[in-house]
C-alpha cells in the first residue's frame, strides 16, 4: 500500500484500539459530502441527479467538523459533487487537519489552479484527483473535452507546491489491461503518491447504464492488469487483500459501516453508494437502526455487482488483522492472476424471488 509511514502507524494504532475495546462496527473512512453540486456531468455518476434546491444545499463548517468528531474515523474522504465549489472548503479542511485526521480532498481539478493557494501543504492533506484513464478515455468518461489536460497540469502544480497528490481512477466498459497499464505507467511518471482504482458502481441515477463493467468481466480485467503489473512499480493505494479480491481470489461481504457517509440529508443508509434507503440523524443512529442484514451482494439486487473499495476495503482490512500472514503473502507475490477463482455465493434474493414467484402461481383444483 502506497501510504506514508506516519499514516500507516496512526491508522494501525486506531485499528488495534478498536480490537482491544471489542468494537464490532467501527468506521475506517468518513465519506463527507458537503454538497452535491458539480461542474461536470459524468456518464457514470449517480451523485448529482437532484433538483436545484438540493444541489444548492451545503453542509456548514460546523456541521462537517461535528461529523468528523462524531464519527471518529482516522481518515476523511471529501467527495461530491465538486468540493472546491464549496466556499468554506478551506476552513473545513483546516479544521480536519487540526484534528490530525488524514483528509483526501477529491476533485476533478478544474478549479484547483484557482483555489490552490487557499490550502497549505500538510502530511494530513491529500488532493485526490479524478482521472479515469488517458486523455481520450478520461474526457469521454467526464463527457467534456480538455478536462484531462487541465487535471494533469493541476497535479503538476500541486506537486510542485509540496502537496500530497493521489489519483482516483474508476474503470468502465471497454477497458483493456494494456490500456489501463499504460495509464498507470503515466500516472507514476507524473510523480503522484499513489492510485486508487476500482470498477464503477452501477448507480441507478447514472445518466448512462451501459458503461458499467460487472461480475466476471471485472475480475478478468483486473487479472490482466495485475499480470502486466508484475513487471511494473505501480503504487496502488489499497490493501493487498482488496487487490486480491478484485482479481477473484477472495470471497468477501461488504462492510458498509466501514465508510459511513454524511451529506446534506444526514447520515446516509446503508453506505456511500445507495442513495434511496433513508438517512439517520446521527452516526450512532446509523449504526443502531440500519438493517445491515438487508444489504450485500447476496442479499440485495442493488448491491449485486458492487466491488467498490468503499465497501470492500474495510473488509480486506479486517481480514488482514485476522490473517496477517495471508495478507503479507498477497503483498509479496501480488494478486494471483491465473488458476481458478473463488466460487461466488448464490444470491439469496434470486432464490427468494423464485420461491415467491412459484408460490404466487395460481393452481386450479377440480373435483
C-alpha positions as CSV (number, residue, x, y, z in Angstrom):
1,X,0.0,0.0,0.0
2,X,1.4,3.4,-1.0
3,X,0.8,5.3,2.2
4,X,3.3,7.3,4.3
5,X,4.6,5.6,7.5
6,X,3.0,8.3,9.7
7,X,-0.4,7.5,8.3
8,X,0.1,3.7,8.5
9,X,1.1,4.0,12.2
10,X,-1.9,6.3,13.0
11,X,-4.4,4.1,11.2
12,X,-2.8,0.9,12.6
13,X,-3.0,2.2,16.1
14,X,-6.7,3.1,15.7
15,X,-7.5,-0.4,14.4
16,X,-5.7,-2.0,17.3
17,X,-7.6,0.1,19.8
18,X,-10.9,-0.9,18.3
19,X,-9.9,-4.6,18.6
20,X,-8.8,-4.1,22.2
21,X,-12.0,-2.4,23.1
22,X,-14.0,-5.1,21.4
23,X,-15.8,-2.7,19.0
24,X,-17.6,-4.8,16.3
25,X,-18.7,-2.0,14.0
26,X,-16.3,0.9,13.6
27,X,-15.6,3.4,10.8
28,X,-12.3,3.4,8.8
29,X,-13.0,6.3,6.5
30,X,-15.7,9.0,6.8
31,X,-17.2,9.9,3.5
32,X,-18.0,13.6,3.9
33,X,-20.2,15.1,1.2
34,X,-20.7,18.8,2.0
35,X,-22.5,19.3,-1.4
36,X,-23.8,17.5,-4.5
37,X,-23.3,20.4,-6.9
38,X,-20.7,19.7,-9.6
39,X,-19.1,21.5,-12.6
40,X,-19.2,18.3,-14.7
41,X,-21.9,15.7,-15.6
42,X,-20.1,12.4,-15.9
43,X,-21.7,9.5,-17.7
44,X,-21.4,7.1,-14.8
45,X,-22.1,9.4,-11.9
46,X,-25.2,8.9,-9.7
47,X,-24.5,11.7,-7.2
48,X,-25.7,14.8,-8.9
49,X,-29.2,13.9,-10.2
50,X,-31.1,16.2,-7.8
51,X,-33.2,19.3,-8.3
52,X,-31.5,22.7,-7.9
53,X,-32.8,23.2,-4.3
54,X,-30.9,20.1,-3.2
55,X,-27.8,20.9,-5.4
56,X,-27.7,24.4,-3.8
57,X,-27.5,23.0,-0.2
58,X,-24.2,23.0,1.7
59,X,-23.0,21.5,4.9
60,X,-21.5,24.2,7.1
61,X,-18.0,24.2,8.6
62,X,-19.6,23.4,12.0
63,X,-21.7,20.5,10.6
64,X,-18.7,19.0,8.8
65,X,-16.4,19.1,11.8
66,X,-19.2,17.8,14.1
67,X,-19.5,14.8,11.7
68,X,-15.7,14.2,11.9
69,X,-15.8,14.3,15.7
70,X,-18.9,12.2,16.0
71,X,-17.7,9.5,13.6
72,X,-14.1,9.3,14.9
73,X,-12.6,7.7,11.8
74,X,-8.9,8.3,11.3
75,X,-9.4,9.2,7.6
76,X,-11.9,11.6,5.9
77,X,-12.6,11.5,2.2
78,X,-14.4,14.5,0.8
79,X,-16.1,13.6,-2.5
80,X,-19.1,15.4,-4.0
81,X,-20.2,17.0,-6.2
82,X,-17.1,19.0,-6.6
83,X,-15.8,20.0,-3.2
84,X,-13.8,23.0,-4.5
85,X,-17.1,24.7,-5.3
86,X,-17.8,24.9,-1.6
87,X,-16.7,28.4,-0.5
88,X,-15.9,27.2,3.1
89,X,-13.9,24.2,2.0
90,X,-10.6,25.7,3.1
91,X,-11.9,26.1,6.6
92,X,-13.4,22.6,6.6
93,X,-10.1,21.1,5.5
94,X,-8.1,23.2,8.0
95,X,-10.4,22.0,10.9
96,X,-9.9,18.4,9.9
97,X,-6.2,18.8,9.6
98,X,-6.1,20.5,13.0
99,X,-7.7,17.3,14.4
100,X,-4.8,15.3,12.8
101,X,-7.2,13.3,10.6
102,X,-6.0,12.3,7.2
103,X,-8.2,14.1,4.7
104,X,-8.4,13.2,1.0
105,X,-9.9,16.1,-0.9
106,X,-11.4,14.6,-4.0
107,X,-11.5,16.9,-7.1
108,X,-11.8,16.8,-10.8
109,X,-9.2,19.6,-10.6
110,X,-11.0,22.1,-12.9
111,X,-10.8,24.7,-10.0
112,X,-7.6,23.5,-8.4
113,X,-5.3,26.1,-10.0
114,X,-7.6,28.9,-9.0
115,X,-8.1,27.6,-5.4
116,X,-4.8,26.0,-4.5
117,X,-3.5,29.0,-2.6
118,X,-6.4,28.6,-0.2
119,X,-4.7,25.5,1.2
120,X,-1.4,24.7,3.0
121,X,0.6,21.6,2.3
122,X,0.4,19.1,5.2
123,X,1.1,15.4,5.8
124,X,-2.6,15.3,6.7
125,X,-3.9,16.7,3.4
126,X,-4.0,14.9,0.1
127,X,-5.6,16.1,-3.2
128,X,-7.2,13.1,-4.8
129,X,-7.5,13.9,-8.4
130,X,-10.1,12.1,-10.6
131,X,-8.6,10.6,-13.7
132,X,-10.3,7.6,-15.4
133,X,-7.6,7.0,-17.9
134,X,-5.5,8.7,-20.5
135,X,-6.8,11.8,-22.4
136,X,-9.4,10.3,-24.7
137,X,-10.7,7.8,-22.2
138,X,-11.0,10.3,-19.4
139,X,-12.5,13.1,-21.4
140,X,-15.1,10.6,-22.7
141,X,-15.8,9.5,-19.1
142,X,-16.5,13.0,-17.9
143,X,-18.3,14.0,-21.1
144,X,-16.2,17.1,-21.7
145,X,-13.1,17.6,-23.8
146,X,-10.0,19.2,-22.3
147,X,-10.5,18.1,-18.7
148,X,-7.6,15.6,-18.8
149,X,-5.1,18.3,-19.7
150,X,-6.4,20.6,-17.0
151,X,-6.2,17.9,-14.4
152,X,-2.7,16.9,-15.3
153,X,-1.5,20.5,-15.1
154,X,-3.2,20.9,-11.8
155,X,-1.5,17.7,-10.5
156,X,1.9,19.1,-11.5
157,X,1.2,22.4,-9.9
158,X,0.1,20.8,-6.6
159,X,3.1,18.5,-6.5
160,X,5.4,21.5,-7.2
161,X,3.9,23.3,-4.2
162,X,4.6,20.3,-1.9
163,X,1.1,18.8,-1.6
164,X,0.4,15.1,-1.3
165,X,-1.4,14.1,-4.5
166,X,-3.1,10.8,-5.5
167,X,-5.1,9.8,-8.5
168,X,-8.6,8.2,-8.2
169,X,-9.4,6.0,-11.2
170,X,-12.7,4.3,-12.0
171,X,-12.9,1.6,-14.6
172,X,-15.8,1.2,-17.0
173,X,-16.9,-0.9,-20.0
174,X,-14.4,-1.1,-22.9
175,X,-11.2,-1.0,-20.8
176,X,-8.4,-3.4,-21.7
177,X,-5.5,-4.4,-19.4
178,X,-3.0,-2.8,-21.8
179,X,-4.8,0.5,-21.9
180,X,-5.1,0.6,-18.1
181,X,-1.5,-0.4,-17.6
182,X,-0.4,2.4,-19.9
183,X,-2.4,4.9,-17.8
184,X,-0.9,3.6,-14.6
185,X,2.6,4.0,-16.0
186,X,1.7,7.6,-17.0
187,X,0.3,8.4,-13.5
188,X,3.5,7.1,-11.9
189,X,5.6,9.3,-14.2
190,X,3.6,12.3,-13.0
191,X,5.0,11.6,-9.5
192,X,1.8,11.0,-7.6
193,X,1.9,9.3,-4.3
194,X,-0.4,6.5,-5.3
195,X,-3.5,5.5,-7.2
196,X,-6.9,4.2,-6.1
197,X,-8.6,2.0,-8.7
198,X,-11.9,0.2,-8.7
199,X,-14.8,-0.7,-11.1
200,X,-17.6,1.8,-11.3
201,X,-20.7,1.2,-9.3
202,X,-23.9,0.9,-11.3
203,X,-25.8,3.9,-9.8
204,X,-29.5,3.8,-10.6
205,X,-29.4,7.6,-11.0
206,X,-26.5,7.5,-13.5
207,X,-27.4,9.0,-16.9
208,X,-25.9,6.1,-18.8
209,X,-26.4,2.5,-17.6
210,X,-24.4,0.7,-20.3
211,X,-21.0,2.0,-19.2
212,X,-20.6,-0.3,-16.1
213,X,-18.4,-3.4,-16.0
214,X,-19.7,-6.3,-13.9
215,X,-19.0,-9.7,-12.4
216,X,-16.6,-12.0,-14.1
217,X,-15.5,-9.2,-16.6
218,X,-14.2,-7.1,-13.6
219,X,-12.1,-10.0,-12.3
220,X,-10.7,-10.9,-15.7
221,X,-9.9,-7.3,-16.4
222,X,-8.0,-6.9,-13.1
223,X,-6.2,-10.2,-13.6
224,X,-5.0,-8.9,-16.9
225,X,-3.9,-5.6,-15.3
226,X,-2.1,-7.2,-12.4
227,X,-0.4,-9.7,-14.7
228,X,1.2,-6.8,-16.6
229,X,1.9,-5.1,-13.2
230,X,4.2,-7.9,-12.1
231,X,7.0,-6.2,-14.0
232,X,6.0,-2.6,-13.1
233,X,6.3,-0.5,-10.0
234,X,2.8,0.9,-9.6
235,X,1.9,2.4,-6.2
236,X,-1.7,1.3,-5.7
237,X,-3.3,2.9,-2.6
238,X,-5.1,-0.3,-1.5
239,X,-4.5,-3.2,0.9
240,X,-3.0,-6.3,-0.7
241,X,-6.1,-8.4,0.0
242,X,-8.5,-5.9,-1.6
243,X,-6.4,-6.1,-4.8
244,X,-6.5,-9.9,-4.5
245,X,-10.3,-9.7,-4.1
246,X,-10.6,-7.6,-7.3
247,X,-8.7,-10.4,-9.1
248,X,-11.3,-13.0,-7.9
249,X,-9.2,-14.6,-5.2
250,X,-11.1,-13.6,-2.1
251,X,-14.9,-14.0,-1.5
252,X,-15.8,-11.0,0.7
253,X,-19.0,-9.5,2.0
254,X,-19.0,-5.7,2.2
255,X,-18.5,-3.7,5.4
256,X,-20.8,-0.7,4.7
257,X,-20.3,0.9,8.2
258,X,-16.5,1.0,7.4
259,X,-17.1,4.0,5.2
260,X,-20.1,5.9,6.6
261,X,-21.5,8.8,4.7
262,X,-22.6,12.2,6.0
263,X,-24.2,14.5,3.5
264,X,-26.8,17.3,3.2
265,X,-29.6,14.7,4.1
266,X,-27.9,13.4,7.2
267,X,-26.1,10.0,7.7
268,X,-26.9,8.0,4.6
269,X,-28.1,4.4,5.0
270,X,-26.5,2.0,4.4
271,X,-23.5,3.2,2.5
272,X,-21.9,5.8,0.2
273,X,-23.4,4.3,-2.9
274,X,-27.1,3.6,-2.2
275,X,-28.9,6.9,-2.0
276,X,-32.6,5.9,-1.6
277,X,-32.5,3.8,1.6
278,X,-33.1,6.6,4.1
279,X,-31.0,8.7,6.4
280,X,-30.1,8.8,10.1
281,X,-29.9,11.9,12.3
282,X,-26.6,10.8,14.0
283,X,-23.8,8.3,13.4
284,X,-24.9,6.2,16.4
285,X,-28.4,6.1,15.0
286,X,-26.9,4.9,11.7
287,X,-25.1,2.1,13.4
288,X,-28.1,1.1,15.6
289,X,-31.0,1.5,13.2
290,X,-29.7,0.4,9.8
291,X,-31.0,-3.1,8.9
292,X,-27.5,-4.2,7.8
293,X,-28.7,-7.7,7.1
294,X,-30.7,-6.4,4.1
295,X,-27.6,-5.4,2.2
296,X,-24.7,-7.0,0.4
297,X,-24.1,-8.7,-3.0
298,X,-26.0,-11.9,-2.0
299,X,-28.7,-10.0,-0.1
300,X,-29.9,-7.2,-2.2
301,X,-30.1,-6.8,-6.0
302,X,-29.0,-3.1,-5.7
303,X,-25.7,-4.4,-4.4
304,X,-25.3,-7.4,-6.8
305,X,-22.4,-6.1,-8.9
306,X,-20.6,-3.9,-6.4
307,X,-16.9,-4.4,-5.8
308,X,-16.2,-0.8,-4.8
309,X,-13.4,0.0,-2.3
310,X,-15.7,2.0,-0.1
311,X,-17.5,-1.3,0.7
312,X,-14.8,-3.9,0.5
313,X,-11.5,-2.2,1.5
314,X,-12.7,-2.3,5.2
315,X,-13.5,-6.0,4.8
316,X,-10.0,-6.6,3.4
317,X,-8.5,-4.7,6.4
318,X,-10.5,-6.8,8.8
319,X,-9.2,-9.9,7.0
320,X,-5.6,-8.5,7.2
321,X,-5.9,-8.1,11.0
322,X,-7.3,-11.6,11.4
323,X,-4.9,-13.3,8.9
324,X,-1.7,-11.1,8.8
325,X,0.4,-13.9,7.1
326,X,-2.1,-14.3,4.3
327,X,-2.1,-10.5,3.7
328,X,1.8,-10.5,3.8
329,X,1.9,-13.3,1.3
330,X,-0.5,-11.5,-1.0
331,X,1.6,-8.3,-0.7
332,X,4.8,-10.2,-1.5
333,X,3.5,-12.2,-4.5
334,X,0.9,-9.8,-5.7
335,X,-2.7,-10.8,-6.7
336,X,-3.0,-14.2,-8.2
337,X,-3.5,-13.9,-12.0
338,X,-4.1,-17.4,-13.1
339,X,-5.9,-20.6,-11.9
340,X,-9.4,-20.9,-10.5
341,X,-11.2,-18.0,-9.0
342,X,-13.1,-18.4,-5.7
343,X,-16.6,-19.6,-6.1
344,X,-19.2,-16.9,-5.8
345,X,-22.1,-17.3,-3.4
346,X,-25.6,-17.9,-4.8
347,X,-27.5,-14.6,-4.4
348,X,-30.2,-15.1,-1.8
349,X,-32.5,-12.6,-3.3
350,X,-32.7,-14.7,-6.5
351,X,-33.7,-17.8,-4.5
352,X,-36.2,-15.7,-2.6
353,X,-37.7,-14.3,-5.8
354,X,-38.0,-17.7,-7.4
355,X,-39.8,-19.1,-4.3
356,X,-42.1,-16.1,-4.1
357,X,-42.9,-16.3,-7.8
358,X,-43.7,-20.0,-7.6
359,X,-45.9,-19.5,-4.6
360,X,-47.9,-16.9,-6.5
361,X,-48.7,-19.2,-9.5
362,X,-52.5,-19.9,-9.3
363,X,-53.4,-23.6,-9.2
364,X,-56.8,-24.7,-10.4
365,X,-58.3,-27.6,-8.5
366,X,-61.1,-29.5,-10.0
367,X,-63.2,-32.0,-8.1
